[in-house]
């Protein structure tokens, strides 16, 4: 494939969205024709993909880009599927696939805390025994019991961080996930009180707060595929395959 010089800041794409090969240039700013350029991997982020597609996450849903992961307008509207995004991943949870085994909770704490302790799990399965699929449906504790997988929402403006008196919660520069600095946290529990979903928990053994760091262990251990951590590069490829993007040029910002 021949390479053409592009404007500064533009990176030519190839069909395989997992590779993004920026051209090298000499001191004069002209690409060397007789030098074979090494291929370089480009780490796709949420911002990259949304800029490339010219739409937000809702546009990807409407355009059918995410259907391969079970994300459609209907599945989201019904409450069956929920999506959350971080700079590097899209987290898809499907309550219809959750059997309530709680293996995700056990594997989460085994990886992050070196012990099984579901009380402090960063992912939790909340069983809707009282109301089943919804209030007044009549399919509660003795009939159609459904389960809901809950993660940290990775809020853009997280209340847990805003209410932390010692500023122990910050965005990890590599993953973008909101994480707790163990050396700073004083275990006061303000983050848990401030979170609308009560996702942070205080570990009574270490006396510090714990929350999801988007490590993906829960997804890897789910036997039913109820939790998926999807790379944005795979979503970019799906957008290309679906014809959503035809001019395949990514602008670095």
N, C-alpha and C positions, 0 to 999 in steps of 0.2 A: 504494500500500500504506500503510495507516494505521500510525502509529508509536505504541507504548505505552511509558509510562515503565517502566523496569526498575530493579531494585535496583542499588545502586552496585557497579561492577565487572562488571556483566553487559552484554553487547553483543548486540543482536538480529541474527539472521542473515536473509538472503534466500536464495532458491533457488540463485542463482549464488554458489557458494562462493568466487569470486575477489573478492567485494566484501563488506565488513563495515561497516555504517554506524552508528556510535555517535550517539545523539541528543545535540544540544546543549541546554543548559538555561540559564535566566536565573539571576540572583543568588539568587532564592528557591528554586531547584532544581526549577522547573516548566518543562517544555518549552513553547516559544512555538508556538502553533497557527497563527499567521498569518505565520510566517517559514519560508521554504523552506530546508531544511537541505542543505548541500553534501555530496555523497557522498565518502567517504574510503576509500581502499584499506587493507585490513588485511593485513599480512605474516604469512602462516601459518607456524607453526613446528611442529616435531615434537611439542613439548609440547602445543600447542593441539589438534592433530588427535587425539592419543592421549587427551587429556582429553575431547574431544568424543565420541569413539567409546566411551570407557569400557573400553578394552582396550589391550594392548601391541601391538608390531609383529607378534608371532605371532598375535594375534587378528585382525589385518587380513588375514594370509595365510589363516587358517582360514575367515574370513568371505567370502573371495573378492574382497575389495576391490582387491587388487593383480593380479588375473588379467589385466587389460588390458596389463600390462607383462611378462607371462610368468612371474609369480611365483605358484607354487602349492605346495601341500604336496609334491606328487610331484617337481616340478622342483628344489626345495631338498633334499629327502631324497636324490635321486640325485647331488647335487653339481654338477648342470649349472648351476644358477643360484645366485648369491650376492648377498646384499643387505647394504649398509652404510648407516648413517644419520648425518647431521649435522643440526644444528638447522634448516637451511633446505632440505636436499635428502635424497632417498633415492637411493643409487647402486646400480644394478642391473647386474650383469655376467652374461652368458650365454655360457658356454664353447662351446656348440653352434653359436653364430653367429660365433665367432672363427676367422678364416682364417689367423692368424699373420702378417699382412702387416706388423705393427709400425708402422703409420702413426700409431697413438696415441702411441707413444714419440717419434717424430720431431716430431709437432705439439706435443707437450707441451714439449719442450725449445726448440723454435723460438719458442713463445710466452713461456716463462718465462726462457729463458737467451739468447735472440736468436741461437741457433745450434743445429744438429742434433747432438746428442751423446747417443745412446741409453743410454750407460753411466750417466748421471745422471738418466734419465727418472723422473718421479714415478709413472708408470704403467708396468708391465712385463708383457710376454707371456712366460710361462715355458712352453716346449714340453716335453711329457712324452714325449720320444723313448724313454726307457728302458722305461717300463711302460705307455704308452698310457693307457687308461681307469683302470687301477689295477694294483696289484702282482699278479703271477702270472696276468694275464688273457691273456697271449700276443699282445696286439695292439699291440706296441710299435713299435720304430723302422721296421720294414719293412711294417707293416700299418696299423692305425688310429691314426694320430698325432693326438692332441688337443692343444689349446692352452688355457692358463688365463690370464686377464687378472687381474693383481694391482694393487690400489690400497692406499694407506694405510688401515688399518682404522678410523682416527679413534677410537681407544680412549677409553673414558670415563676410565680411569686409565692414561694412556700411559707405558710404561716408558721410551721415548725421552726424555721430559721429566723423568721421575724421576731418570734417571741422567746427565742433562746437568750437568756441574760448574759451568757458568756461567749456568744457567737461561735458555738462549737459545730454548727451545721453549715456546710458550704458545698458548692458544686465541684465535683471532681473534674479537674482540667482534662483528663483523658476520656472519661465516659460521659460526663455531664450529669451523672446521677448525684442527687443530694445525699451526702454522707455525713457521718458523725466523726468528729475528731476525738478519739478516746482520751487523749492526753489533756483535752480542754474541758470536756463534758463533766459537770458536777452531779449529774444524776437527779436533778430537781424535778424532772417530769413535766416541765412546762411545754415541751414540744408535743408530748402526747396529749396534753390538755388542749393545746391550740389546734391540733390537726382535726379537721372535720370528720375524718374517718378513723381516728385513733390508731394510726398505723405505727408510730414509734412506740417502743416499749422499753421499760427500764429493766436491765438485767440485774437481778438481786444479788448475784454472785460477784459481779464486777462493779456494780453501782454506777453503770453508765448506760446511756440510751443506745438502742439499736434500731436500725431501719434498713430498708432495702437499698442495696448498692448496685442493683441490676447485673449481678454476676451470671445469671442464667442457669444456676444449678437446679432450680425448681423445674424449669422447662425440660432440662436434660433427663430428670428422674420421673417426670409424669408419665405413667404407663398408657394414658389415653390421648395424649397430645392436646390436653386442655389448655396448656400454656405454651406459647411459642415466642421466641425471641428472634425477630426477623432483621437481618442486616439490611441497611438502606441500599447497599449495592444490588441486592437481589430485587428490591422494589424498583430500582432504576432499570434493571434488566426487564422486569415485567412491564414497565411503562414503554420501553422500546418495542418489546414483542407485541404489545397491544396497539401499537401505532399512535400512542398518545404523544410521543415525541418523534419528530421526523428530522428536525435540524439538531443533530447531536453535538452540541457545543456547550460546554460548561464554563461559566464565568466565575473565576475565583474572586471572593469578596473578602 
